[in-house]
């Protein structure tokens, strides 16, 4: 190593301290023909890595050679894309022959836990930062404003909380921004409208709320906006129709907004992906839909669209997925369709057969279930086409039996099978698996038929049926069934819970031909996919609605924490409005109002996602006893990230039916929503990391 003897001595001390004790980037630097890294950047990088318990030696690709961070893979042609798992963690440097500076930092899917150290914000030359798929907690610091050179910022799939900092608006060089799949709260910052260079914005499942700010009208270079699965409200802004560069638009689950139409889409004919699910959209499908020749995925389901399906919609050559379910569409199916809607990719039979053999989804999937369509089927309906026609008013002719899965007549609007002469009083289902007889002697029938993005299945006895709708976004090998060999406690029937059906959209089970009477419905759940904390894989959530008959019995249910979340949801909402005393039992005539607020405040603090926001046990006791003031609760508990409160929601019993009931109805089901792995901007030349799944 170069330098004086004194410097060598100090360097040796640093080497043994950092390598032996922390295994981090060494402060010592060897002679480097590219240049040397400033000591301030090395120190900052050391602090960040120390905080997260990682080191350069975790990477298979060599960098930080002889104590110089900007060496090896950091300065050669080694790719730092997320596809190169060998270079992780890693950096990229820009060198001028004398000095090197860190411009890229990747700590991707390493499940690092804890907050983001303040030292990170001192790396002011960063233009590319990928921290996706970890378990980062706590708020996102306003000091992020220091990173003014930033172009690609990916924070997706973490557990960051608090409000999204308005200082992100200072990063005016941003091209890609992702903070999807986090526990943020509060409104979207108005200041993001200043990011006029932005091309891709991913905020899906981030926890943000409120209306989409009008300042975003200035995002004229935006090509992709993914904003599904949040607490957003209001209507879809008209100004989105002026984003002429937009290719992908995904906004779903807007609440409390007035009815809107699709008129704003009239000039957006270059769209490739359009998902506007569950947004209270009314009116009709645009008459110029045939001009959208690049459209490959269209999801307008769960809206209030009326009128007929335009003939031109079924003649889009690029269309592969079409979801129009749960609307008020009427009339007949289009009489003609493009040959591309065949279940053959590009008309290549060899490719079709190969994909079919490999159990890959091929061709077009069409869902028009739960509308008011009628009439006979057009001639283009043929065997192998994935077509969900459930809950309409079609005329089912005998000729159709050979080209569609059997039993569709049982699943039309009035569910006619055995309706006037019911013959069943119970059914039980082994979701996603073979038949099994439980220790209670209940026979759970098999439910292992292959279902895809737009399919249904009716049992040969017409006793029950299942319908599935939805696509796992950008997954080339979607898994609609899950299996596990895990053994479960507190049950004699572990095998009952080792299979499940996965659905990214809507999964419905139907009891057919049931006798009139009172029924107990038992839904049994177990987690077989999401692991225990603390890794990024554990950040997935099971949040879904459960409907019995027509009533939403369980709305936005996170089944692992259902009872806790119910109480916490009410407590948080009342706390926000300073009405905590409404939680007190109405039969209690006397109580201390301040004590009620104190107890609820401590409970909300103790259930924060970030450990830094939770009080110690001694502090919690002191707050409960009134010895110290209860700290301000500024962020909602982590369990409530995807929870939408509904005053009318009621929780039904899941107890085993008693012998006093004549009729019993059993089902064991699991709707599986896979976590979005975030969007990584490491490769500026390619689209950021694709999403695995999106659930409603």
NURO-368225 format. One line per field, with one value per residue (C-alpha): residue number from 0; x, y, z. Coordinates in Angstrom, 2 decimals, padded with zeros to 5 digits. Layout:
// residues N
num: NUM:... $
xx: X:... $
yy: Y:... $
zz: Z:... $
//
This chain:
// residues 696
num: 0:1:2:3:4:5:6:7:8:9:10:11:12:13:14:15:16:17:18:19:20:21:22:23:24:25:26:27:28:29:30:31:32:33:34:35:36:37:38:39:40:41:42:43:44:45:46:47:48:49:50:51:52:53:54:55:56:57:58:59:60:61:62:63:64:65:66:67:68:69:70:71:72:73:74:75:76:77:78:79:80:81:82:83:84:85:86:87:88:89:90:91:92:93:94:95:96:97:98:99:100:101:102:103:104:105:106:107:108:109:110:111:112:113:114:115:116:117:118:119:120:121:122:123:124:125:126:127:128:129:130:131:132:133:134:135:136:137:138:139:140:141:142:143:144:145:146:147:148:149:150:151:152:153:154:155:156:157:158:159:160:161:162:163:164:165:166:167:168:169:170:171:172:173:174:175:176:177:178:179:180:181:182:183:184:185:186:187:188:189:190:191:192:193:194:195:196:197:198:199:200:201:202:203:204:205:206:207:208:209:210:211:212:213:214:215:216:217:218:219:220:221:222:223:224:225:226:227:228:229:230:231:232:233:234:235:236:237:238:239:240:241:242:243:244:245:246:247:248:249:250:251:252:253:254:255:256:257:258:259:260:261:262:263:264:265:266:267:268:269:270:271:272:273:274:275:276:277:278:279:280:281:282:283:284:285:286:287:288:289:290:291:292:293:294:295:296:297:298:299:300:301:302:303:304:305:306:307:308:309:310:311:312:313:314:315:316:317:318:319:320:321:322:323:324:325:326:327:328:329:330:331:332:333:334:335:336:337:338:339:340:341:342:343:344:345:346:347:348:349:350:351:352:353:354:355:356:357:358:359:360:361:362:363:364:365:366:367:368:369:370:371:372:373:374:375:376:377:378:379:380:381:382:383:384:385:386:387:388:389:390:391:392:393:394:395:396:397:398:399:400:401:402:403:404:405:406:407:408:409:410:411:412:413:414:415:416:417:418:419:420:421:422:423:424:425:426:427:428:429:430:431:432:433:434:435:436:437:438:439:440:441:442:443:444:445:446:447:448:449:450:451:452:453:454:455:456:457:458:459:460:461:462:463:464:465:466:467:468:469:470:471:472:473:474:475:476:477:478:479:480:481:482:483:484:485:486:487:488:489:490:491:492:493:494:495:496:497:498:499:500:501:502:503:504:505:506:507:508:509:510:511:512:513:514:515:516:517:518:519:520:521:522:523:524:525:526:527:528:529:530:531:532:533:534:535:536:537:538:539:540:541:542:543:544:545:546:547:548:549:550:551:552:553:554:555:556:557:558:559:560:561:562:563:564:565:566:567:568:569:570:571:572:573:574:575:576:577:578:579:580:581:582:583:584:585:586:587:588:589:590:591:592:593:594:595:596:597:598:599:600:601:602:603:604:605:606:607:608:609:610:611:612:613:614:615:616:617:618:619:620:621:622:623:624:625:626:627:628:629:630:631:632:633:634:635:636:637:638:639:640:641:642:643:644:645:646:647:648:649:650:651:652:653:654:655:656:657:658:659:660:661:662:663:664:665:666:667:668:669:670:671:672:673:674:675:676:677:678:679:680:681:682:683:684:685:686:687:688:689:690:691:692:693:694:695 $
xx: 000.00:001.28:001.90:004.03:004.68:002.31:-000.44:000.20:-000.11:-003.42:-004.59:-003.75:-005.76:-008.69:-008.41:-008.59:-011.32:-013.63:-012.92:-012.59:-015.34:-017.75:-016.71:-017.38:-015.84:-012.35:-011.30:-007.83:-007.42:-004.91:-003.48:-006.20:-005.60:-009.17:-008.87:-009.69:-012.97:-013.29:-013.01:-016.41:-018.14:-016.27:-017.23:-020.88:-020.96:-019.38:-021.99:-024.88:-023.56:-022.80:-026.34:-027.79:-025.32:-024.08:-020.69:-019.02:-017.95:-021.62:-021.29:-019.83:-018.56:-015.35:-015.26:-013.69:-010.37:-007.53:-009.72:-010.78:-014.58:-014.42:-012.55:-013.34:-017.02:-017.61:-015.65:-015.55:-018.32:-019.98:-023.73:-025.43:-028.93:-031.17:-030.79:-027.16:-027.63:-023.89:-023.31:-025.36:-024.78:-022.89:-021.96:-020.98:-018.54:-017.69:-013.94:-011.84:-008.42:-007.87:-011.13:-013.99:-017.48:-020.29:-023.20:-025.10:-025.93:-027.79:-028.98:-031.67:-033.75:-031.30:-033.99:-031.98:-033.97:-034.31:-034.38:-032.47:-029.32:-028.93:-025.43:-027.00:-028.25:-024.67:-023.90:-025.05:-023.68:-026.01:-028.09:-029.33:-030.48:-032.14:-033.26:-036.23:-037.37:-035.97:-037.54:-036.77:-038.88:-039.56:-040.09:-038.42:-036.28:-036.74:-032.95:-033.57:-033.73:-029.91:-029.85:-030.45:-028.62:-031.02:-032.56:-033.66:-035.04:-036.56:-037.88:-040.58:-041.54:-040.42:-042.18:-041.51:-044.12:-045.18:-045.97:-044.25:-041.83:-042.64:-038.88:-039.02:-040.23:-036.73:-035.29:-036.15:-033.83:-035.90:-036.84:-038.15:-039.65:-041.03:-042.23:-044.86:-045.78:-044.97:-046.86:-046.97:-049.90:-051.26:-051.80:-049.62:-047.26:-048.27:-044.56:-044.22:-045.80:-042.43:-040.82:-041.36:-038.69:-040.45:-041.25:-042.31:-044.14:-045.01:-047.12:-049.28:-049.97:-048.01:-050.73:-051.20:-054.64:-056.60:-057.16:-054.57:-053.17:-053.89:-050.18:-049.54:-050.97:-047.40:-046.04:-046.22:-043.36:-044.97:-045.07:-046.17:-048.35:-049.17:-051.46:-053.67:-054.52:-054.30:-056.66:-057.03:-060.39:-062.17:-062.47:-059.84:-058.41:-059.27:-055.70:-054.43:-055.86:-053.18:-050.29:-049.55:-046.55:-048.47:-048.33:-049.34:-052.09:-053.21:-055.53:-058.02:-060.21:-060.90:-063.49:-065.88:-065.67:-068.44:-069.17:-066.75:-066.67:-063.97:-064.14:-060.65:-059.19:-060.32:-056.85:-054.79:-054.71:-051.07:-051.91:-050.52:-051.96:-055.10:-056.40:-059.19:-060.78:-063.38:-063.44:-067.16:-066.85:-070.15:-071.19:-070.16:-066.98:-065.54:-066.79:-063.24:-061.83:-060.89:-058.17:-056.25:-054.23:-051.38:-053.66:-052.67:-054.44:-057.72:-059.39:-062.55:-064.13:-066.13:-067.50:-070.90:-070.37:-073.52:-074.45:-073.20:-069.67:-068.32:-067.59:-064.23:-063.05:-062.89:-060.82:-057.77:-054.80:-052.60:-055.26:-054.41:-056.39:-059.85:-061.70:-065.17:-066.80:-069.11:-070.59:-074.01:-073.15:-076.03:-076.78:-075.06:-071.43:-069.81:-070.55:-066.96:-063.51:-059.91:-058.02:-055.52:-058.16:-057.65:-055.86:-052.85:-049.92:-049.37:-051.23:-048.23:-049.65:-046.25:-045.83:-049.35:-048.89:-045.53:-046.97:-050.00:-047.73:-045.71:-048.93:-048.29:-051.10:-051.56:-053.79:-056.54:-058.53:-061.92:-064.06:-067.56:-069.06:-071.68:-073.19:-076.58:-075.54:-077.94:-078.56:-076.85:-073.12:-071.39:-069.65:-066.16:-066.52:-064.47:-062.84:-059.80:-060.71:-060.60:-063.96:-065.83:-069.53:-070.85:-073.90:-075.36:-078.53:-077.17:-079.16:-077.20:-077.73:-076.68:-074.12:-072.25:-071.63:-068.75:-066.83:-067.18:-066.63:-069.79:-072.23:-072.39:-076.19:-076.10:-074.17:-076.43:-078.18:-080.95:-078.71:-081.42:-079.95:-082.21:-083.60:-087.22:-086.40:-083.27:-081.51:-078.51:-078.12:-074.31:-071.05:-067.38:-064.43:-060.70:-059.53:-056.80:-056.40:-057.72:-060.63:-059.99:-062.02:-061.36:-061.18:-064.75:-065.75:-066.67:-065.73:-064.06:-064.49:-061.56:-061.00:-057.85:-059.11:-056.81:-058.25:-056.76:-057.41:-061.01:-062.40:-064.97:-065.69:-068.91:-068.78:-070.24:-073.00:-073.92:-073.49:-071.09:-068.98:-066.00:-065.17:-061.83:-060.98:-057.73:-054.20:-050.90:-049.35:-046.30:-045.87:-045.01:-045.69:-048.63:-049.45:-053.15:-052.61:-050.32:-048.97:-047.14:-045.94:-046.11:-047.64:-050.06:-050.70:-054.12:-055.66:-055.92:-056.15:-052.93:-053.47:-056.64:-054.59:-051.73:-053.33:-054.95:-056.32:-054.55:-056.48:-055.25:-058.79:-062.02:-062.52:-066.11:-067.58:-071.22:-073.49:-076.04:-079.43:-079.36:-082.50:-084.03:-083.07:-080.43:-076.81:-073.54:-070.65:-067.16:-064.17:-060.84:-057.56:-053.87:-050.75:-048.75:-046.85:-045.85:-043.03:-042.66:-040.91:-038.51:-037.74:-039.17:-041.15:-043.11:-044.43:-047.20:-050.72:-053.95:-056.51:-059.80:-063.57:-065.76:-069.33:-072.03:-075.05:-075.07:-073.79:-070.18:-069.74:-066.02:-064.63:-060.91:-060.13:-056.54:-057.25:-054.12:-055.10:-058.86:-060.02:-057.13:-057.46:-061.18:-060.60:-057.55:-059.35:-062.14:-059.68:-057.53:-060.47:-061.89:-058.44:-058.00:-061.25:-060.67:-063.64:-061.85:-064.51:-066.94:-065.07:-066.27:-069.04:-072.30:-073.50:-070.62:-072.09:-068.89:-065.38:-062.33:-062.27:-058.57:-057.75:-059.61:-057.60:-054.39:-054.99:-055.95:-052.95:-050.54:-052.18:-051.73:-048.10:-047.34:-048.69:-046.61:-044.73:-041.42:-039.66:-038.31:-041.85:-042.85:-042.27:-040.19:-042.08:-041.10:-042.20:-045.50:-046.20:-045.34:-047.72:-050.51:-050.10:-050.13:-046.59:-045.61:-047.55:-048.58:-046.47:-048.28:-049.49:-048.76:-048.95:-051.51:-050.58:-048.93:-051.74:-054.07:-052.11:-054.59:-057.65:-060.67:-063.01:-066.69:-069.24:-071.59:-069.08:-070.01:-067.88:-069.51:-068.80:-066.36:-067.27:-067.87:-071.59:-073.48:-075.68:-078.80:-078.63:-080.27:-078.19:-074.47:-072.35:-068.60:-065.83:-062.10:-060.73:-057.75:-057.44:-053.77:-052.42:-048.69:-046.52:-045.33:-041.51:-041.09:-039.70:-035.97:-034.43:-030.96:-031.02:-031.86:-032.21:-034.93:-038.22:-037.93:-038.65:-042.02:-044.81:-045.70:-049.23:-051.86:-054.87:-057.99 $
yy: 000.00:003.45:006.34:006.92:004.41:006.31:006.07:002.34:001.81:003.66:001.83:-001.55:-000.65:000.33:-002.88:-005.15:-003.06:-003.07:-006.56:-008.47:-006.73:-005.46:-006.99:-003.68:-001.50:-000.65:002.98:002.11:002.70:001.16:002.89:002.84:003.76:005.08:007.33:007.16:007.58:010.59:009.64:011.20:008.84:005.81:006.72:007.21:003.88:002.14:003.61:002.53:-001.01:-001.27:-000.20:-002.86:-005.60:-006.19:-005.89:-005.81:-009.42:-010.47:-009.87:-012.62:-009.97:-008.48:-004.79:-002.77:-004.39:-003.61:-001.12:001.00:000.88:002.16:-000.85:-004.16:-004.46:-000.89:000.53:-002.22:-003.35:-005.67:-005.26:-004.03:-004.79:-006.78:-009.70:-009.95:-011.44:-011.98:-008.25:-007.45:-005.33:-003.26:000.20:001.86:004.76:007.59:008.28:011.00:009.41:011.15:010.98:008.49:009.16:006.71:007.18:003.88:001.91:-001.40:-003.22:-005.34:-008.13:-008.73:-008.33:-005.69:-004.54:-001.15:002.49:004.24:005.75:009.51:008.99:007.72:011.20:012.50:010.47:013.43:012.19:009.18:009.04:005.48:004.03:000.63:-000.41:-002.50:-005.74:-005.28:-004.66:-000.98:000.70:004.15:007.38:008.47:011.44:014.90:014.83:012.84:016.32:016.25:013.69:016.21:014.10:011.20:009.75:006.25:005.73:002.42:001.90:-000.66:-003.53:-002.30:-001.24:002.48:004.56:008.13:010.62:010.58:013.54:016.55:016.98:014.27:017.10:018.60:015.64:017.18:014.86:011.79:009.55:006.59:006.75:003.77:003.68:000.99:-001.66:000.27:001.51:005.21:007.34:010.75:012.40:012.30:015.32:018.16:018.71:015.54:017.57:019.30:016.06:016.95:014.52:011.59:008.71:005.97:006.40:003.40:004.15:001.01:-000.50:002.30:003.34:006.90:008.49:011.44:012.73:012.68:016.25:018.63:019.53:016.14:017.56:018.75:015.18:015.30:012.79:010.07:006.70:004.46:005.13:002.30:003.55:000.61:-000.63:002.57:004.78:007.22:008.89:011.24:010.80:009.97:013.37:014.54:015.82:012.25:012.34:014.92:012.60:011.80:009.58:007.26:003.52:001.89:003.25:001.37:003.08:001.08:001.22:004.97:005.72:008.55:009.99:011.06:008.88:009.40:008.33:007.07:010.20:011.28:008.28:009.40:010.45:007.87:005.30:004.31:002.63:-000.86:-001.63:-000.06:-001.12:001.05:-001.50:-000.55:003.22:003.97:004.50:004.87:005.44:003.12:001.66:004.27:003.84:004.39:001.47:-000.16:002.50:001.16:-001.31:-001.52:-002.51:-005.91:-005.78:-004.06:-004.29:-002.24:-004.66:-003.73:-000.48:000.71:000.54:000.03:-000.43:-003.00:-004.32:-002.66:-005.08:-003.36:-004.34:-007.98:-007.08:-005.65:-007.65:-007.15:-007.82:-010.78:-010.10:-008.56:-008.11:-006.53:-008.41:-006.89:-004.11:-003.49:-004.32:-005.67:-007.00:-009.94:-010.87:-009.41:-011.58:-011.52:-011.35:-011.07:-014.29:-013.11:-013.85:-017.54:-019.42:-019.73:-017.32:-015.74:-018.58:-020.85:-024.26:-025.60:-022.73:-023.18:-026.89:-026.35:-023.72:-025.87:-028.80:-026.56:-025.35:-021.76:-019.31:-018.82:-016.68:-014.37:-014.56:-012.86:-012.17:-010.78:-012.37:-010.60:-008.44:-008.47:-010.08:-012.41:-014.35:-017.29:-017.71:-016.51:-019.02:-017.92:-019.45:-022.59:-025.21:-024.08:-020.40:-019.03:-017.31:-016.56:-016.01:-016.62:-014.71:-013.45:-014.39:-016.42:-019.04:-022.24:-024.52:-028.15:-027.27:-025.15:-028.09:-029.35:-026.06:-024.65:-026.21:-028.02:-026.60:-023.00:-023.20:-023.66:-020.39:-018.01:-015.14:-017.14:-020.17:-022.56:-025.98:-027.72:-024.32:-025.45:-028.83:-028.42:-031.64:-030.58:-029.27:-029.01:-029.01:-028.86:-028.03:-028.80:-025.66:-026.38:-030.01:-033.59:-034.95:-035.50:-036.79:-034.68:-035.94:-034.65:-037.10:-034.23:-035.07:-032.13:-032.59:-032.13:-028.73:-029.17:-028.36:-026.02:-022.51:-019.54:-015.80:-016.19:-019.62:-021.54:-025.14:-026.89:-030.28:-033.26:-033.49:-029.80:-029.49:-026.55:-024.49:-022.13:-019.11:-017.34:-014.02:-012.05:-012.00:-011.89:-008.87:-009.57:-013.10:-015.53:-018.54:-017.68:-020.11:-020.43:-023.25:-023.38:-026.43:-026.83:-029.72:-027.55:-029.03:-026.84:-026.76:-026.58:-028.86:-032.58:-031.97:-030.34:-031.83:-029.78:-026.57:-027.64:-026.53:-023.30:-021.50:-018.30:-015.46:-011.95:-010.72:-012.51:-016.04:-017.19:-020.45:-021.34:-023.78:-025.06:-026.61:-025.97:-026.43:-023.43:-022.96:-021.55:-022.41:-022.09:-021.10:-021.99:-020.51:-021.96:-020.20:-020.85:-019.13:-021.46:-019.02:-015.84:-016.64:-015.28:-011.91:-010.36:-010.59:-008.80:-011.93:-011.56:-008.16:-009.70:-009.30:-011.22:-008.48:-009.29:-009.05:-012.00:-012.03:-014.37:-014.26:-010.58:-009.12:-008.09:-009.95:-009.34:-006.33:-005.90:-008.83:-009.47:-012.94:-013.28:-010.33:-010.09:-009.51:-007.24:-005.23:-004.73:-003.10:-001.19:000.16:001.62:002.92:004.63:006.30:007.55:008.72:010.71:012.54:012.94:010.67:007.87:007.78:006.24:002.95:002.76:000.28:002.24:000.46:001.92:004.96:006.39:006.46:008.71:010.18:011.04:007.51:006.13:008.35:007.37:003.63:003.90:006.13:003.62:000.76:002.60:003.37:-000.24:-001.51:000.70:-001.10:000.58:-000.55:002.99:004.31:001.80:002.75:000.58:-001.50:000.82:003.87:002.22:001.43:005.01:006.38:004.02:005.00:008.70:009.35:010.77:012.13:009.78:010.50:011.83:009.11:010.42:007.26:004.51:000.98:-001.13:-003.71:-001.04:-000.24:-001.90:-001.63:000.32:001.06:000.42:001.27:-001.43:-004.29:-007.12:-010.09:-013.49:-016.45:-019.09:-021.56:-025.17:-025.81:-027.18:-030.22:-028.08:-026.79:-028.90:-027.53:-026.95:-025.47:-025.81:-024.43:-024.08:-021.42:-019.16:-016.22:-015.52:-012.09:-012.12:-009.16:-006.86:-007.15:-003.46:-001.63:-001.38:001.37:-000.17:-000.73:002.61:001.04:-001.37:-001.22:-001.51:-004.74:-006.17:-006.83:-010.41:-009.86:-007.31:-008.04:-006.09 $
zz: 000.00:-000.84:001.57:004.66:007.43:009.67:007.08:006.65:010.40:010.52:007.44:008.98:012.05:009.88:007.90:010.92:012.56:009.59:008.26:011.50:013.43:010.83:007.53:005.77:003.10:004.31:004.68:003.41:-000.33:-002.68:-005.72:-008.38:-011.97:-012.18:-009.12:-005.43:-003.60:-001.25:002.41:003.13:000.68:002.00:005.56:004.59:002.77:005.77:008.10:005.88:005.46:009.19:010.07:007.79:008.69:005.15:003.47:000.09:000.71:000.45:-003.27:-005.46:-007.85:-006.50:-005.68:-002.89:-003.86:-001.43:000.36:-002.63:-003.09:-006.67:-008.01:-009.70:-010.56:-009.45:-012.40:-015.04:-017.39:-014.86:-014.95:-011.79:-013.03:-010.70:-013.10:-011.98:-008.53:-008.18:-007.83:-004.73:-002.74:-005.22:-006.41:-009.64:-009.75:-012.12:-012.27:-013.90:-013.35:-010.04:-008.13:-008.20:-006.91:-006.17:-008.59:-008.17:-005.04:-005.15:-002.02:-003.58:-002.01:000.84:003.52:005.35:008.37:010.00:009.06:006.31:007.89:007.53:006.11:002.89:002.08:002.05:-001.10:-003.15:-006.49:-006.55:-009.71:-009.27:-005.92:-005.65:-002.15:-003.29:-001.66:001.82:005.23:005.61:008.29:009.64:007.73:004.52:005.54:004.06:003.62:000.46:-001.08:-001.05:-003.87:-006.64:-009.24:-008.75:-011.92:-010.88:-007.38:-006.30:-002.76:-003.60:-001.28:002.07:005.26:005.14:006.95:007.57:004.85:001.50:001.83:-000.31:-000.79:-003.46:-005.64:-005.49:-007.40:-010.74:-012.70:-011.79:-014.69:-012.68:-009.17:-007.26:-003.66:-004.22:-001.63:001.54:004.61:003.81:004.88:004.00:000.65:-002.42:-002.31:-004.61:-005.25:-007.33:-010.10:-010.50:-011.75:-015.38:-016.64:-014.98:-017.31:-014.88:-011.56:-009.36:-006.28:-006.18:-002.75:-001.09:001.40:000.12:000.21:-001.08:-004.59:-007.36:-007.22:-010.08:-010.19:-011.79:-015.01:-015.72:-015.91:-019.70:-020.23:-018.15:-019.90:-017.02:-014.00:-011.63:-008.87:-007.89:-004.41:-002.38:-000.38:-003.27:-003.74:-006.09:-009.83:-012.43:-013.44:-016.94:-017.43:-017.71:-021.23:-022.09:-021.20:-024.82:-024.03:-021.69:-022.48:-019.20:-016.94:-013.84:-011.37:-009.33:-006.24:-006.20:-003.54:-002.68:-006.15:-008.46:-011.42:-014.29:-017.91:-020.25:-022.38:-021.24:-023.11:-026.56:-027.77:-025.87:-028.66:-028.01:-024.69:-024.20:-020.75:-019.31:-015.89:-014.46:-012.16:-009.53:-010.12:-010.36:-014.12:-015.94:-019.53:-022.33:-023.79:-026.21:-029.76:-031.07:-029.05:-032.35:-032.78:-029.77:-031.83:-029.28:-026.42:-024.99:-021.60:-020.84:-017.42:-016.88:-014.41:-011.30:-012.72:-013.93:-017.67:-019.72:-023.34:-025.82:-026.30:-029.48:-032.31:-032.84:-029.33:-030.40:-033.44:-031.67:-032.95:-029.88:-027.23:-024.98:-021.79:-021.61:-018.30:-018.44:-015.58:-012.98:-015.09:-016.62:-020.21:-022.28:-025.72:-027.38:-027.78:-030.93:-033.96:-035.20:-033.70:-034.77:-035.40:-032.78:-030.15:-030.85:-028.12:-030.44:-030.24:-033.64:-035.32:-034.70:-033.79:-032.72:-030.26:-029.02:-028.36:-026.68:-024.35:-023.64:-022.77:-020.44:-018.80:-019.86:-020.42:-024.16:-026.30:-025.12:-021.89:-021.90:-018.84:-019.30:-016.18:-014.07:-016.79:-018.52:-021.78:-023.56:-026.73:-028.37:-028.66:-031.85:-034.09:-033.06:-029.59:-029.78:-027.64:-025.63:-025.52:-021.98:-021.65:-018.42:-019.14:-015.62:-014.30:-017.58:-019.45:-022.35:-024.16:-023.61:-026.58:-026.79:-029.45:-026.91:-024.59:-026.73:-026.89:-023.36:-019.94:-018.90:-016.40:-017.66:-017.72:-013.93:-013.58:-015.46:-013.68:-012.03:-011.21:-012.45:-011.63:-009.09:-008.19:-007.97:-006.46:-004.30:-003.39:-001.28:002.25:002.55:000.67:001.62:-000.60:-000.42:-002.22:-004.72:-003.72:-003.84:-001.85:001.85:004.77:007.85:011.43:011.83:009.06:006.77:003.19:001.47:-002.26:-004.63:-006.21:-008.28:-011.75:-013.67:-013.68:-015.49:-015.73:-016.98:-016.16:-014.18:-013.20:-012.23:-010.51:-012.33:-009.71:-010.10:-006.34:-006.35:-008.73:-008.75:-010.90:-011.17:-012.79:-012.83:-014.14:-012.29:-013.98:-016.16:-014.88:-017.66:-015.48:-013.21:-010.42:-009.65:-007.15:-004.12:-002.30:000.99:003.14:006.25:009.39:011.32:015.05:016.69:014.10:013.47:009.74:008.54:005.10:004.76:004.77:002.51:-000.75:-001.85:-004.85:-005.85:-007.43:-008.29:-008.87:-008.02:-006.70:-006.21:-004.93:-005.51:-003.71:-006.22:-005.53:-001.78:000.26:001.96:005.59:007.92:007.20:009.06:006.79:007.96:006.16:007.21:006.42:006.95:005.60:003.36:001.15:002.99:005.46:008.96:009.43:008.93:005.23:002.23:001.36:004.60:003.52:001.40:002.75:002.30:001.92:000.26:000.49:001.42:000.11:001.38:-000.94:-001.92:001.36:001.99:005.26:005.60:003.78:003.15:005.43:006.41:007.71:009.83:011.97:011.42:015.00:015.90:012.72:013.24:016.63:015.47:012.43:014.53:017.12:014.51:012.77:016.07:017.18:013.96:014.67:018.43:019.22:021.11:023.85:021.37:021.86:025.46:026.21:026.10:029.26:031.27:033.02:034.49:033.10:032.86:029.35:029.53:030.62:027.61:025.27:027.05:026.69:023.02:022.31:023.85:021.93:018.64:019.47:020.38:017.04:014.78:012.00:012.73:015.94:016.30:016.67:019.35:023.01:025.31:027.85:030.72:028.76:027.80:031.46:032.46:029.83:030.91:034.56:033.68:034.90:031.49:028.55:025.77:022.70:019.65:017.27:013.78:011.66:011.58:012.69:010.03:009.93:008.55:005.42:003.04:005.25:004.06:006.93:006.37:009.03:007.79:007.89:010.21:011.16:010.91:013.11:011.98:014.67:013.79:013.17:016.12:016.00:016.41:012.84:010.19:007.34:007.30:004.56:004.78:002.66:003.03:000.79:000.33:-002.02:-002.60:-003.52:-004.17:-003.20:-005.90:-005.92:-006.60:-009.54:-009.85:-011.99:-012.04:-015.80:-017.36:-020.77:-019.77:-017.97:-014.21:-012.36:-013.31:-010.88:-009.99:-008.86:-008.17:-005.99:-005.43 $
//
